[in-house]
């Protein structure tokens, strides 16, 4: 049975034992907001749901991660690729239309990550018998005993739970390699770090494999676990529909906010250096907590230490953002342009430019 739901009343009316939701948007914020809306608002005590979705190019970090340590923030911003912090834990993943996301919603008591992954493996093996797939001890789906094609994360609450995973079938692995690499040197943090893995696409083994093929295979396999096929529903949903999902825009706004994406980062330090013929190796260490600079240490000998400490004081309390640091540097320059050696100002400016270039 297939339905296109247009309001919340219809959605509730057709709840059954097993429901597969397929999204009508490729917006990562709205799809992740749909997950959270389901988790917060749906009684999963008698209903299990599957959500199949994909997003336009984006990088999605885990709830407890540091974006500057996990990805090339500056490159992503320059290429208009959004960075999203999800509500679940786990590592950083790259999304595009060649990477399927699959979310299993259940009651907390029925949460079983390994069983969910086995559904996906069984679905793929049933449809494409040449694939050698397995689930490893980290709950990754592995191809040919070597290549990671799926990673998992989860959110567990008192009553509800969801487990979601990726599935690489035709993703741009060059973009993935470029984006999932920190551009900031010498980052020291206690935040959760991603574990790099060698990856491949299913399309390397099944030429022409499509999103629709995989959706149908996983949906069919998921429904084999239902005792009553008449109660199986495929629902096409639009997560941007406020009539169906009241207050979901509040979740979207949170996911888009700088305070959530960057401000939720735990404390970290990063060290920058710039070699000069006149002043040697100029080094600055920045300490950042919740996205805010809270300490600046200059690590080189100079006759202008008081002025450097003044610049450090101006930076403390500011957001760790390229535009904010650039503006603060301009303010400092205007204040000190007549009192500092021009060569020193030039070299210090080059150091600051290096910092700004990569964040």
Secondary structure, DSSP 8 states (H G I E B T S, - for coil): -EEE--SHHHHHHT--SEEEEEES---HHHHHHHHHHHHHH---SS-EEEEEE--SSEEEE-TT--HHHHS-HHHHHHTT-EEEE-SS-S--EEE-TTEEEEEEEEEGGG--HHHHHHHHHHHHHHH-TT--EEE-TTS-EEETTTEEEE-EEEEE-SSEEEEEEEEESS--HHHHHHHSS--SSSEEE-S-------B--GGGTSTT--HHHHHHHHHHHHHTT-S-GGGEEEEEE-TT-TTTSTTHHHHHHHHH-HHHHTTT---EEEEEEEEETTTEEEEEEEEEETTEEEEEEE-S--TTHHHHHHHHHHHTTSBS-HHHHHHHHHHHHHHHTTTS-HHHHHHHHHHHHHHHHH-
